[in-house]
Amino acid sequence: MIDPHSTFLLLSTLVAVIALILLVAVFKLNPFLSLLVASLGLGIAAGMPMVNIIHSFETGVGGTLGHIAIVVALGTMLGKMMAESGASDTIAHTLVRWFGERRVPLAMMVSGLVVGLPAFFEVGFVLLVPIAFTVARRTRTNIILVCLPMAAGLSVVHGLVPPHPAALMAAMIYKADVGRTILYGLLIGIPTAYLAGPLFAKFIAPSIKLADENPLAEEFVDHGKERSLPSFGLSLITILLPVFLMLLGSWADTFAPAGSTANSIIKLAGNDDMALLVGVLVSFLTLGKMRGFDRDTILRFTNECLAPTATITLLVGAGGGFGRVLQDSGVAHAIISIALQSHVSLLLLAWLTAALVRLATGSATVAMTTAAGIVAPIAAQYTGVHPELLAIATGAGSLIFSHVNDGGFWLVKEYFGLSVPQTLKTWSICETIIAVAGLGFAFALSFAL
């Protein structure tokens, strides 16, 4: 029987989320203030000690910004260099030529799948968003049709396909074969990304009216004539260098013995922040000096592009603060206990547990590792269960309905210039399609194996 206190916590969370949306969308209160007010209200309703509520919020903000602020800053600098040098235009033009203007959403989905393999969602997002804006501008395509498929591709590999760090962690917890997990993940992930990306974007885009001005989009300027642009090879090497370094870092133990100096160097180079830093510094040469920009001009570019990111980093941090209050108030524990009391198949249990933790904490990675840690000991008692599919089902559940406690929600909202209701109708539903389709394809594959 479900504990009444757990039910109360879940209802309190639902009320807090609805109140948050109303504060932002109806009462037009600043989103950061709305997140802070909602966190206070939820903490009080859940019975948290008064002195702990603000501390919990601060801890969540600090923990989130420790990573996100660096990623957004470095990624935006790299994006600015790509835009000012014309590298974004070169890549955009090539993608359009390869796929055709009618298949631009598919091109961006493929880009998301490839770039997102070694990188966390936020990293891949800030790497690809300048290209997405440029593609949309050159083809005069609705930004939703371009950016949503890109984000869907990034999200799918985040949850379903190793060697992405989050998916790889889930596979290791379940003791799944990584090679088969990659194969099954691609078999499930590609059609899932297509459903949630190009197809859904085509359906929802006509109903989304975007603002006339987008300050972040303006940072990624259009340089027009292709003949004045850097080569495609140089542009691609620059944008993929951080991706290559992160991929190299994830396989450090293959190239050098664990604990060795070489192994440590490879892992350091493959760290998200370090890989982006190297990419930015290299771009100063390949897209800066080699394009005729002097030091003062490059400094001006990097200074200019940081101002519009202040709101994003603050909102992402506040979303992390709200998620931390949800955890410290006992909501995450209540969700886990409810999931364990449900008598369902292991695939559905893994998916459901991850989905509920994701809704409470806002973190797909936390949801994946938490759910895998809960379900793995249960799965070990059964025979005939494919651990690879359990890892994929867990990853799918961890992506469901990104909302206001998820940093990715605010990244998408601010970069795309959406309102909160528009972000819920586009990005949140896109994530839910990924979660549901991923589970459905996992069940279908389990019957075929």
C-alpha positions in Angstrom: 0.0 0.0 0.0 1.3 3.5 -0.9 2.3 5.6 2.0 0.0 8.6 2.5 3.0 10.9 3.1 4.4 9.8 -0.3 1.1 10.6 -2.0 1.1 14.0 -0.3 4.7 14.7 -1.5 3.8 13.9 -5.0 0.7 16.1 -4.9 2.7 18.9 -3.5 5.2 18.5 -6.3 2.4 18.6 -8.9 1.0 21.8 -7.3 4.5 23.4 -7.2 5.1 22.7 -10.9 1.7 24.0 -11.9 2.2 27.1 -9.7 5.6 27.7 -11.3 4.2 27.6 -14.8 1.4 30.0 -13.8 3.9 32.4 -12.2 6.0 32.6 -15.4 3.3 32.3 -18.1 0.3 34.1 -16.5 1.7 36.5 -13.9 4.8 37.2 -15.9 7.1 36.9 -12.9 10.8 36.5 -13.7 11.5 32.8 -14.2 14.4 32.8 -11.7 12.2 34.4 -9.0 9.4 32.0 -9.9 11.8 29.0 -9.4 12.9 30.3 -6.1 9.4 31.0 -4.8 8.2 27.5 -6.0 11.2 25.9 -4.2 10.3 27.7 -1.0 6.7 26.7 -1.2 7.5 23.1 -1.9 10.0 22.9 0.9 7.6 24.3 3.4 4.8 22.0 2.2 7.0 19.0 2.4 8.0 19.9 6.0 11.6 20.6 5.4 13.3 22.6 8.2 13.1 26.3 7.3 16.8 26.9 7.5 17.5 24.0 5.2 15.3 25.1 2.3 17.4 28.0 1.1 20.6 26.0 1.7 19.2 23.1 -0.4 18.3 25.6 -3.2 21.8 27.1 -3.1 23.5 23.7 -3.2 21.4 22.8 -6.2 22.3 26.1 -8.0 26.0 25.8 -7.2 26.2 22.1 -8.2 24.5 22.8 -11.5 26.3 26.0 -12.4 29.7 24.4 -11.6 29.4 22.5 -14.9 26.8 24.3 -17.0 28.3 27.8 -16.7 31.6 26.6 -18.0 30.0 24.6 -20.8 27.8 27.5 -21.9 30.6 30.0 -21.8 33.1 27.9 -23.7 30.5 26.6 -26.2 29.2 30.1 -26.9 32.8 31.3 -27.5 33.4 28.5 -30.0 30.0 29.2 -31.6 30.8 32.9 -31.9 34.2 32.1 -33.6 32.4 29.8 -36.0 29.8 32.4 -36.8 32.2 35.4 -37.2 34.6 33.4 -39.4 31.8 31.9 -41.5 32.5 28.3 -40.5 28.9 27.8 -39.5 27.8 29.0 -42.9 30.2 26.6 -44.6 28.9 23.6 -42.6 25.3 24.7 -43.0 25.7 25.1 -46.8 27.3 21.7 -47.1 24.5 20.0 -45.0 21.9 21.7 -47.1 23.7 20.6 -50.3 24.0 17.0 -49.1 20.5 16.5 -47.8 18.6 19.1 -49.8 16.5 21.9 -48.3 13.5 19.7 -47.9 15.5 17.3 -45.7 17.1 20.0 -43.4 15.3 18.6 -40.3 16.8 15.1 -41.1 20.2 16.7 -41.6 20.1 18.3 -38.1 18.8 15.1 -36.5 21.8 13.2 -37.9 24.2 16.0 -36.7 22.7 15.7 -33.2 23.1 11.9 -33.2 26.8 12.1 -34.3 27.9 15.0 -32.2 26.0 13.8 -29.1 27.6 10.4 -28.9 30.5 11.4 -26.7 29.1 14.6 -25.3 26.5 15.4 -22.6 23.4 17.1 -24.0 24.4 20.6 -23.0 27.8 20.3 -24.6 26.5 19.0 -27.9 23.7 21.6 -27.8 26.0 24.6 -27.5 28.3 23.2 -30.2 25.5 22.7 -32.8 23.2 25.6 -32.1 25.1 28.2 -34.2 25.0 25.8 -37.1 21.2 25.3 -36.5 20.6 29.0 -36.5 22.6 29.5 -39.7 20.8 26.6 -41.5 17.5 28.1 -40.5 18.5 31.5 -41.8 20.0 30.3 -45.1 17.0 28.1 -45.9 14.4 30.4 -44.4 13.1 27.5 -42.4 11.1 27.7 -39.1 13.6 27.5 -36.3 11.6 24.7 -34.7 11.9 22.5 -37.8 15.7 22.9 -37.6 16.5 23.0 -33.9 14.0 20.4 -32.5 15.3 17.5 -34.6 18.9 18.5 -33.6 17.9 18.5 -29.9 16.1 15.2 -30.4 19.2 13.6 -31.9 21.3 14.8 -29.0 18.8 13.6 -26.4 18.4 10.1 -27.9 22.1 9.3 -27.8 22.3 10.8 -24.3 19.9 8.2 -23.0 20.1 5.2 -25.3 23.5 4.8 -27.0 26.9 4.2 -25.4 29.7 5.4 -25.5 27.7 8.4 -24.3 28.8 8.6 -20.6 25.2 8.4 -19.2 24.1 5.5 -21.3 27.5 3.7 -20.7 27.0 4.0 -16.9 23.6 2.4 -17.1 25.0 -0.5 -19.3 27.8 -1.1 -16.8 25.4 -1.1 -13.8 23.3 -3.8 -15.5 26.5 -5.6 -16.6 25.3 -5.4 -20.2 27.5 -6.1 -23.2 28.5 -2.6 -24.4 28.7 -3.7 -28.1 25.2 -5.1 -28.1 23.9 -2.1 -26.2 25.3 0.2 -28.9 23.8 -2.0 -31.6 20.3 -2.2 -30.0 20.5 1.5 -29.0 21.1 2.5 -32.6 18.3 0.2 -33.8 15.9 1.8 -31.3 17.4 5.3 -31.2 17.4 6.2 -35.0 13.6 5.6 -35.5 12.9 7.2 -32.1 14.8 10.3 -33.0 13.0 10.5 -36.3 9.6 10.3 -34.7 10.4 12.9 -32.0 12.5 15.1 -34.2 11.6 15.7 -37.9 8.1 14.2 -37.7 7.0 15.9 -34.5 8.6 19.2 -35.5 6.7 19.2 -38.8 3.5 18.7 -36.8 4.1 21.3 -34.1 6.0 24.1 -35.9 3.0 25.7 -37.6 1.4 26.4 -34.2 4.4 28.0 -32.6 4.7 31.8 -33.2 8.2 32.9 -32.3 9.3 36.3 -31.1 10.6 38.8 -33.7 13.9 39.2 -32.0 16.2 36.6 -30.5 19.4 38.2 -28.9 21.3 34.9 -28.8 20.5 34.1 -32.5 21.9 37.5 -33.4 25.3 36.5 -32.0 25.6 33.9 -34.8 25.7 36.3 -37.7 25.3 35.4 -41.4 28.3 36.1 -43.6 26.4 35.3 -46.8 28.7 34.5 -49.8 30.1 31.0 -49.6 33.3 31.9 -51.6 34.5 34.1 -48.7 34.1 31.3 -46.1 36.7 28.9 -44.6 36.9 25.4 -46.1 34.5 22.7 -45.0 37.4 20.5 -43.8 38.8 23.2 -41.6 35.4 24.1 -40.2 34.5 20.5 -39.5 37.8 19.7 -37.8 37.4 22.7 -35.5 33.8 21.9 -34.5 34.5 18.1 -34.1 37.8 18.5 -32.2 36.1 18.7 -28.8 33.9 15.7 -29.8 36.9 13.7 -30.8 38.7 14.5 -27.5 35.6 13.5 -25.5 35.3 10.2 -27.4 39.0 9.6 -26.9 38.6 10.3 -23.1 35.8 7.8 -22.8 38.1 5.0 -24.2 41.2 6.1 -22.2 41.6 2.6 -20.6 41.8 1.1 -24.0 44.8 3.2 -25.0 46.7 3.3 -21.8 46.8 1.3 -18.5 44.5 2.6 -15.8 46.3 4.8 -13.4 49.2 5.6 -15.7 50.3 9.1 -16.6 49.2 8.6 -20.2 45.8 7.4 -19.1 45.4 10.5 -16.9 46.4 12.8 -19.7 43.9 11.3 -22.1 41.1 11.5 -19.5 41.9 15.1 -18.8 41.9 16.0 -22.5 38.5 14.1 -22.8 36.9 16.0 -19.9 34.0 18.1 -21.2 35.4 21.4 -20.0 38.9 20.7 -21.1 37.8 19.4 -24.6 35.8 22.6 -25.1 38.7 24.8 -23.9 41.0 23.1 -26.4 38.4 23.6 -29.1 38.1 27.3 -28.3 41.8 27.9 -28.2 42.3 26.1 -31.5 39.4 28.1 -33.1 41.3 31.3 -32.2 44.0 30.0 -34.6 42.0 28.2 -37.3 38.9 30.5 -37.4 40.6 33.7 -36.0 44.2 34.4 -36.9 44.0 32.3 -40.1 40.9 34.3 -41.1 42.7 37.6 -40.6 41.3 38.6 -37.2 43.8 40.2 -34.8 43.9 39.6 -31.0 41.8 42.6 -30.1 39.0 41.5 -32.5 39.1 37.9 -31.1 38.9 39.3 -27.6 35.9 41.5 -28.6 34.1 38.4 -30.0 34.6 36.4 -26.8 33.5 39.3 -24.6 30.4 40.1 -26.7 29.0 36.6 -26.8 29.0 36.1 -23.0 26.5 38.8 -22.2 23.4 37.0 -23.6 24.3 33.8 -21.7 23.9 35.4 -18.3 20.2 34.7 -18.2 20.6 31.2 -19.4 23.1 30.2 -16.8 21.1 31.8 -14.0 17.9 30.0 -15.1 19.7 26.6 -15.5 21.1 27.0 -12.1 17.7 27.9 -10.6 16.3 24.8 -12.2 19.0 22.8 -10.5 18.1 24.4 -7.2 14.4 23.5 -7.6 15.5 19.9 -8.4 17.7 19.7 -5.3 14.8 20.8 -3.1 12.7 18.1 -4.7 15.4 15.6 -3.7 16.0 16.9 -0.2 12.3 17.1 0.6 11.9 13.4 0.1 10.0 13.5 -3.2 12.6 11.3 -5.0 12.5 8.7 -2.3 8.7 8.7 -2.4 8.8 8.1 -6.2 11.2 5.2 -5.8 9.1 3.5 -3.2 6.0 3.8 -5.3 7.8 2.4 -8.3 9.1 -0.6 -6.3 5.5 -1.4 -5.2 4.2 -1.7 -8.7 4.1 -5.3 -10.1 5.1 -4.8 -13.7 7.6 -6.3 -16.1 11.3 -5.5 -15.6 11.5 -3.4 -18.7 8.5 -1.3 -17.6 9.8 -1.2 -14.0 13.2 0.1 -15.2 11.5 2.7 -17.5 8.9 3.7 -14.8 11.5 4.1 -12.1 13.7 6.3 -14.3 10.8 8.3 -15.5 9.6 9.1 -12.0 13.0 10.1 -10.8 13.5 12.2 -13.9 10.3 14.1 -13.3 11.3 14.7 -9.7 15.0 15.6 -10.1 15.2 17.0 -13.7 18.4 15.1 -14.4 18.4 12.3 -16.9 21.8 11.1 -15.6 20.6 10.9 -12.0 17.4 9.2 -13.1 19.4 6.6 -15.2 21.9 5.7 -12.5 19.3 5.7 -9.7 16.9 3.5 -11.6 19.6 1.2 -12.8 20.9 0.8 -9.2 17.4 -0.1 -8.0 16.4 -2.5 -10.8 19.8 -4.2 -11.4 19.7 -6.4 -8.2 16.1 -7.4 -9.0 17.0 -8.2 -12.6 19.9 -10.4 -11.4 17.3 -12.8 -9.9 15.7 -13.5 -13.2 16.8 -15.4 -16.3 16.0 -14.6 -19.9 16.2 -10.8 -19.3 18.4 -8.9 -21.7 20.4 -6.4 -19.7 21.1 -4.4 -22.8 17.4 -3.7 -23.3 17.1 -2.9 -19.6 19.8 -0.3 -20.0 17.9 1.2 -23.0 14.5 1.1 -21.3 16.1 2.9 -18.3 17.6 5.5 -20.6 14.3 6.1 -22.4 12.5 6.6 -19.1 15.1 9.1 -17.9 14.3 11.4 -20.8 10.5 11.8 -20.2 8.9 15.2 -20.1 11.7 17.7 -19.5 10.2 20.5 -17.5 11.1 23.5 -15.3 13.5 21.6 -13.0 15.7 20.5 -15.9 18.6 22.7 -17.1 18.0 21.5 -20.6 14.5 22.9 -20.6 15.9 26.4 -19.9 18.6 26.0 -22.5 16.1 25.2 -25.2 13.7 27.9 -24.1 16.3 30.7 -24.1 18.2 29.7 -27.2 15.1 29.2 -29.3 13.4 32.3 -27.9 10.3 30.4 -26.7 7.9 31.1 -23.9 7.4 28.5 -21.1 4.2 27.1 -22.5 5.8 26.9 -26.0 8.8 25.0 -24.5 6.4 22.6 -22.9 4.5 22.1 -26.1 7.7 21.5 -28.1 10.7 20.3 -26.1 8.8 18.6 -23.3 6.6 16.7 -25.7 9.5 15.8 -27.9 11.3 14.3 -24.8 8.1 12.4 -23.9 7.9 10.9 -27.5 11.5 9.8 -27.1 10.7 8.1 -23.8 7.5 6.3 -24.9 8.8 5.3 -28.4 12.1 4.1 -26.8 10.2 1.8 -24.5 7.9 0.6 -27.2 10.8 -0.3 -29.5 12.6 -2.0 -26.6 9.6 -4.2 -26.0 9.3 -5.0 -29.7 13.0 -5.9 -29.8 12.7 -8.1 -26.7 10.0 -10.2 -28.5 12.3 -10.5 -31.5 15.4 -11.7 -29.6 
